Amino acid sequence: MKEKIYHQYIRILKEELVPAMGCTEPIALAYCASKCRDILDDDIVKAEVQVSGNILKNVKSVVVPNTGGLKGIAASVAAGVVAGITENVLEVIAHVQEEQKQQMKQWLEQVPVDISPMESENVLDMMIHLIGSHHDAKVRIAGYHTHIVYIERDQQVLYHCGVVSSSDESLTDRSLLNIHDIYEFANQVKIEDIKDILQRQIDYNYAIACEGLKNSWGANIGKILLKTYGDDVKVKAKAYAAAGSDARMSGCELPVVINSGSGNQGMSASLPVIVYAKEYQKSQEDLYRALIVSNLCTIHQKTGIGRLSAYCGAVSAGIGAGCGIAYLLGGDYEAICHTMVNGLAIVSGIVCDGAKPSCAGKIASSVDAGILGYYMYKNGCEFKDGEGLVLKGVENTIQNIGRLSRDGMKETDKEIIRLMCR
C-alpha cells in the first residue's frame, strides 16, 4: 500500500471515530449554542434558532442526555447555553451538574426560543442567534456536526468560511476509499498507529451496550432479541448493537465513539464485531484489524450518501459490521466484497425518519443483513449483476446505493420531514 494512502486512512479513522455524548444532532445544537453564548457574553433575553429539515428530523424525538429527560431543539439549545463546555465539542454537555438540569428548565421558561426552518443546500445546517440585554451573537454550523462556518457579534462578522466550505471537503478526501485498499490496509496497518482509537471505541460502545441490556431503555429491542431468540452469537451481535441504541436514543449519559457523524452508526459498525471476537476468542489484534474493515467499509458507503439523508445510516453500518465479521472469521477480499453486495441487496430500502427508539430495530435488521450476506457467501450463494440495484463489481454496487440515497431519495426526505412536522 502506498505510504500516502496509508496515512490518509489513519487520518480518516482519527477524524471519524471520535467520542460523543447523546445523539449527535442535538449535541451539535448544544455545541453551537454553547459557542454562541461564549461569543455573546451577555444576559440572554431571546434565542432564535434556524435548522435544516434533517436537523429537525433527528432532534425532534430523541432525549437529550444530562437534561433530566428533555427532548427537542429548544432543550438542546438550553443545555448548551446553561451547561455547555465549548472546548469539549461533541462532549459539550458531558459534565452537567445536577443543579444545572433544573436551571435548563428555568431557562426554557424564562427565555423565548423561536424555531424556524432553514432553506439550505446543506442537509446538516443550523444557525443560532442569541439576543442579549446589550449585545447579540450568531453562530452557524453546516456540513458536519462540529464545522462552524459563521460567527457574528453585534452585526460584525468575526469568522466566515463560506457555505461552499461547509461540506466534508475540509476533511481528508474520502473518495480514495475502496474495498481493495481497505482490505490491504487492515492487513498491513501497524497496530500502534490505530490501537488507541479502536480501543476507545471498544470500551465506550461495549459499556453502553451492556447498560442497554442491564436496565430498561427505549423499546428494549436488545433485551427482546435475547429473550425471544436466545443467545446464539448471531443474535447477540444484533442485540448488543440494538441495546446500545436503546440506551442512547433515550438519554443515557454514557458516551459512544461515533462513525460518520452518528453514534448509532458507530455502535452498529463496532459492537457486532466485538461480540463475534469475544465468542470466537479472537486476539485483540484480530479484533482491531476487523474493526478497521467494519469502520472503513461504513465510511466508504456513507461517503456517497452524505451525513444525513432519507436513507437509514444503520444500513451502511450494519453491512460494514458484516464485512468486519467476515474478515474476523478469516474471510479474504472476495468474502468482504460478496458480504457487502449481498447485504446491500437485502436492506437498502430502510428510510430514516429521525433519531428515536425505533432506530434500535433498524440496527438489528441491518446487522442481520450484514451477517446473512456473509453466510450467503460461505454457502456459495450470491445476488448477481442486474438483480435490482446490484451491479457487477462491489464498487459499482456501492455507487448505485449512493446515487439512490443522495439523488433518488431527495423528495422522499422532504416528504418524511413534512409528515413528521404535521
C-alpha positions in Angstrom: 0.0 0.0 0.0 1.3 3.5 -0.9 2.5 5.4 2.1 0.3 8.5 1.2 -2.9 6.3 1.2 -1.8 4.6 4.4 -1.5 7.9 6.3 -4.8 9.2 4.7 -6.6 6.1 6.0 -5.2 6.8 9.5 -6.4 10.4 9.3 -9.9 9.3 8.2 -10.2 7.0 11.2 -9.0 9.7 13.6 -11.5 12.2 12.1 -14.4 9.8 12.2 -14.0 7.7 15.3 -14.5 10.4 18.0 -16.4 10.3 21.2 -19.8 12.0 21.6 -22.4 12.0 24.3 -26.0 11.8 23.1 -27.5 11.8 19.6 -25.1 13.9 17.5 -27.7 16.3 16.0 -28.9 17.6 19.4 -25.4 17.7 20.7 -24.3 19.7 17.6 -27.1 22.2 18.5 -25.8 22.3 22.1 -22.3 22.9 20.9 -23.5 25.7 18.6 -25.4 27.3 21.4 -22.5 27.0 23.8 -20.2 28.7 21.3 -22.8 31.4 20.6 -23.1 32.0 24.4 -19.4 32.5 24.7 -19.4 35.0 21.8 -22.3 36.9 23.2 -21.0 37.3 26.7 -24.2 38.9 27.9 -27.5 38.0 29.7 -29.7 36.2 27.1 -33.3 37.5 26.7 -34.2 35.7 23.5 -33.0 32.9 21.2 -33.7 32.4 17.5 -32.9 29.0 16.0 -32.9 28.1 12.3 -32.4 24.4 11.3 -32.4 22.4 8.2 -35.1 19.7 7.8 -32.8 16.9 8.6 -31.7 18.5 11.9 -35.4 18.9 12.8 -36.0 15.3 11.9 -33.1 14.0 14.0 -33.7 16.2 17.1 -37.5 16.1 17.4 -38.0 12.8 19.2 -34.7 12.0 21.0 -33.9 12.6 24.7 -31.0 15.0 25.2 -28.7 13.4 27.8 -27.9 15.3 31.1 -31.1 17.3 30.9 -33.4 15.4 33.1 -35.3 13.9 30.2 -35.8 16.9 28.0 -36.4 16.5 24.2 -36.1 18.6 21.2 -34.4 21.7 19.7 -35.1 24.1 22.5 -33.9 21.6 25.1 -30.7 21.1 23.1 -30.1 24.9 23.0 -30.9 25.3 26.7 -28.4 22.5 27.6 -25.6 24.2 25.6 -26.3 27.7 27.0 -26.7 26.6 30.6 -24.1 23.9 30.9 -22.0 23.7 27.7 -18.2 23.5 27.9 -17.5 24.5 24.3 -14.0 23.1 24.1 -15.4 19.6 24.7 -17.1 19.8 21.3 -19.3 16.7 20.9 -19.0 16.0 24.7 -20.1 19.6 25.3 -22.7 18.6 27.9 -20.9 15.6 29.3 -20.2 17.3 32.7 -23.5 18.7 33.8 -24.1 19.4 37.5 -27.4 18.3 39.0 -28.5 21.8 39.7 -27.9 22.8 36.1 -30.6 20.4 34.9 -33.1 22.5 36.9 -31.5 25.6 35.5 -32.2 24.4 32.0 -35.9 24.1 32.7 -36.0 27.5 34.3 -34.1 29.0 31.3 -36.7 27.5 28.9 -39.5 29.0 31.0 -37.9 32.5 31.0 -36.3 32.8 27.6 -38.4 32.7 24.4 -36.9 30.2 21.8 -38.2 30.9 18.3 -37.5 27.9 16.0 -37.9 28.2 12.2 -36.9 26.1 9.1 -33.8 27.0 7.2 -33.6 26.9 3.4 -30.2 25.4 2.7 -28.4 23.2 0.2 -26.8 21.5 3.2 -28.9 18.8 4.8 -26.9 19.5 8.1 -27.3 23.2 8.8 -28.1 25.3 11.8 -27.9 28.9 12.9 -28.3 30.1 16.5 -29.0 33.8 17.2 -28.8 34.8 20.9 -30.1 38.2 21.8 -28.8 39.7 25.0 -29.5 42.8 27.1 -26.9 44.8 25.2 -25.4 42.6 22.5 -26.4 39.8 20.1 -24.4 37.0 18.5 -24.9 34.4 15.8 -23.1 31.1 15.2 -23.7 28.7 12.2 -22.7 25.1 11.8 -23.0 23.4 8.4 -21.8 20.3 6.5 -20.8 18.2 9.5 -21.6 18.3 13.2 -18.6 20.4 14.5 -18.0 22.6 11.5 -18.5 26.2 12.5 -18.8 28.3 9.3 -20.0 31.7 10.6 -19.6 33.8 13.7 -21.1 37.2 14.2 -21.3 39.7 17.2 -23.3 42.9 17.1 -23.6 42.7 13.3 -19.8 42.4 12.9 -18.6 39.2 11.2 -15.9 37.6 13.2 -15.5 34.5 11.1 -16.9 33.3 7.8 -15.6 30.4 5.7 -18.5 30.3 3.3 -21.2 27.8 2.7 -19.2 26.2 -0.1 -16.7 25.2 2.6 -19.3 23.6 4.8 -19.1 20.2 3.2 -16.8 17.3 4.1 -14.3 18.7 1.6 -12.5 20.3 4.6 -11.8 16.7 5.9 -9.4 14.2 4.5 -10.5 13.1 1.0 -12.8 10.0 1.4 -13.1 9.4 -2.3 -9.9 7.4 -2.2 -11.6 4.7 -0.1 -12.2 1.4 -1.9 -12.8 -2.2 -0.6 -9.5 -3.5 -2.0 -7.4 -0.8 -0.3 -9.4 -1.2 2.9 -8.6 -4.9 3.0 -4.9 -4.2 2.3 -4.8 -1.5 5.0 -6.4 -3.8 7.6 -3.7 -6.4 6.8 -0.8 -4.0 6.9 -1.6 -1.3 9.4 0.8 -1.1 12.4 -1.3 -1.7 15.5 0.4 1.1 17.4 -1.0 3.6 14.8 -4.6 2.7 15.5 -4.7 1.0 18.9 -5.8 4.0 20.9 -8.6 5.0 18.5 -10.1 1.5 18.3 -9.7 0.6 22.0 -11.6 3.7 22.9 -14.4 2.6 20.5 -14.4 -0.9 22.1 -14.5 0.4 25.7 -17.1 3.1 25.2 -19.5 1.3 22.9 -19.4 -2.0 24.8 -20.2 -0.2 28.0 -23.3 1.5 26.7 -24.5 -1.8 25.1 -24.2 -3.5 28.5 -26.1 -0.7 30.1 -28.8 -1.1 27.4 -29.2 -4.7 28.3 -29.0 -4.3 32.0 -31.6 -1.6 32.5 -34.9 -0.5 30.8 -34.2 1.9 27.9 -36.4 2.8 25.0 -38.3 -0.1 23.5 -35.7 -2.6 24.9 -35.1 -4.1 21.5 -31.8 -5.7 22.6 -33.4 -7.4 25.6 -36.3 -8.7 23.4 -33.9 -10.2 20.9 -32.1 -12.2 23.5 -35.3 -13.2 25.4 -37.1 -14.3 22.2 -34.3 -15.8 20.0 -31.7 -17.0 22.5 -28.0 -16.1 22.9 -26.6 -17.5 19.7 -23.7 -15.3 18.5 -25.7 -14.0 15.5 -28.5 -12.9 17.9 -26.1 -11.4 20.4 -24.4 -9.4 17.7 -27.7 -7.8 16.8 -28.8 -7.5 20.5 -25.7 -5.6 21.7 -25.9 -3.1 18.8 -29.6 -2.6 19.4 -29.2 -2.2 23.1 -26.6 0.5 22.7 -29.1 2.4 20.6 -31.9 1.6 23.1 -29.9 3.5 25.8 -28.5 6.3 23.7 -31.8 7.3 22.0 -33.4 7.5 25.4 -30.9 9.8 27.1 -28.3 7.5 28.6 -25.4 9.7 29.7 -22.6 7.3 28.6 -20.5 8.5 25.7 -20.0 6.5 22.5 -17.5 6.6 19.7 -19.3 7.6 16.5 -18.8 6.8 12.8 -19.7 9.2 10.0 -21.1 11.6 12.5 -23.5 9.1 14.1 -23.4 7.2 17.4 -25.9 4.6 16.1 -23.6 4.0 13.2 -20.6 3.9 15.4 -22.2 1.2 17.6 -23.6 -0.7 14.7 -20.3 -0.9 12.9 -18.4 -2.0 16.1 -20.5 -4.0 18.5 -21.3 -7.0 16.3 -17.6 -7.4 15.5 -16.7 -7.1 19.2 -19.4 -9.7 20.1 -18.1 -12.1 17.5 -14.5 -11.6 18.6 -15.4 -12.5 22.2 -17.4 -15.5 21.1 -14.6 -16.9 18.9 -11.9 -15.9 21.4 -10.0 -13.9 18.8 -6.9 -11.9 19.8 -7.1 -8.2 20.4 -5.0 -7.6 17.3 -7.5 -9.6 15.2 -10.3 -7.5 16.7 -8.5 -4.3 15.8 -8.0 -5.3 12.2 -11.6 -6.4 11.8 -12.8 -3.1 13.3 -10.8 -1.3 10.7 -12.6 -3.2 8.0 -16.1 -2.6 9.5 -15.4 1.1 10.2 -13.9 2.0 6.9 -16.5 0.0 4.9 -19.1 2.0 6.7 -17.4 5.3 6.0 -16.9 4.3 2.3 -20.6 3.7 1.9 -21.5 6.9 3.7 -19.2 9.0 1.5 -21.5 8.6 -1.4 -24.6 9.1 0.7 -23.8 12.1 2.9 -24.0 12.6 6.6 -27.8 12.9 6.7 -30.4 11.6 4.2 -33.6 9.7 3.8 -31.5 6.5 3.7 -31.0 4.9 7.1 -27.4 5.1 8.1 -27.7 2.0 10.2 -27.8 0.0 6.9 -24.3 1.2 6.0 -23.0 0.4 9.4 -24.8 -3.0 9.7 -23.3 -4.0 6.4 -19.9 -2.7 7.4 -20.2 -4.9 10.5 -20.9 -7.9 8.3 -17.7 -7.1 6.4 -15.8 -6.8 9.6 -17.1 -10.2 10.8 -16.2 -11.8 7.5 -12.6 -10.5 7.9 -12.5 -11.6 11.6 -13.5 -15.2 10.7 -10.8 -15.5 8.0 -12.6 -14.0 5.0 -10.4 -12.6 2.2 -11.1 -9.7 -0.1 -13.6 -11.7 -2.1 -15.5 -12.6 1.0 -15.8 -8.9 2.0 -16.9 -7.9 -1.5 -19.7 -10.5 -1.5 -20.8 -9.7 2.0 -21.1 -6.1 1.1 -23.1 -6.7 -2.1 -25.4 -9.4 -0.5 -26.1 -7.2 2.5 -26.9 -4.1 0.5 -29.3 -6.1 -1.8 -31.3 -7.1 1.3 -31.9 -3.9 3.3 -31.2 -0.8 1.1 -34.8 0.3 1.4 -34.9 1.4 5.0 -35.7 5.1 5.4 -34.5 7.5 8.1 -37.4 9.1 9.9 -35.3 10.7 12.6 -33.4 9.7 15.7 -35.7 7.8 18.2 -36.1 4.4 19.9 -37.1 2.6 16.7 -33.5 3.1 15.4 -32.6 0.1 17.5 -34.9 -2.1 15.5 -33.5 -0.8 12.2 -30.0 -1.5 13.6 -30.9 -5.1 14.4 -32.3 -5.6 10.9 -29.2 -4.1 9.2 -26.8 -6.1 11.3 -28.8 -9.2 10.5 -28.5 -8.4 6.7 -24.7 -7.9 7.1 -24.3 -11.3 8.8 -26.6 -13.0 6.4 -24.6 -11.5 3.5 -21.5 -13.2 4.8 -23.1 -16.6 5.4 -24.6 -16.5 1.9 -21.1 -16.2 0.6 -19.9 -19.0 2.8 -22.5 -21.2 1.3 -21.8 -20.3 -2.3 -24.8 -18.1 -2.8 -25.0 -14.5 -4.0 -27.1 -11.8 -5.5 -26.0 -11.2 -9.1 -25.4 -8.4 -11.6 -28.6 -6.9 -12.8 -30.7 -8.1 -9.9 -32.3 -4.8 -8.6 -29.5 -2.4 -7.7 -26.8 -4.9 -7.7 -24.1 -4.4 -10.4 -21.1 -6.4 -11.3 -18.2 -5.2 -9.0 -18.6 -4.2 -5.4 -17.6 -0.5 -6.1 -20.3 -0.2 -8.8 -23.0 -1.5 -6.3 -21.8 0.9 -3.6 -22.0 3.8 -6.2 -25.6 2.7 -7.1 -26.7 2.8 -3.5 -25.0 6.3 -3.1 -27.0 7.6 -6.1 -30.2 6.1 -4.8 -29.9 7.8 -1.4 -28.2 11.0 -2.4 -30.2 11.8 -5.6 -33.2 9.5 -5.8 -34.4 9.9 -2.3 -34.3 13.8 -2.1 -38.0 14.1 -2.5 -38.5 11.2 -0.1 -36.6 13.0 2.5 -38.7 16.2 2.1 -41.9 14.1 2.4 -40.7 12.4 5.5 -39.9 15.8 7.1 -43.4 17.1 6.0 -45.1 14.1 7.5 -43.1 14.3 10.8 -43.9 18.0 11.2 -47.7 17.9 10.6 
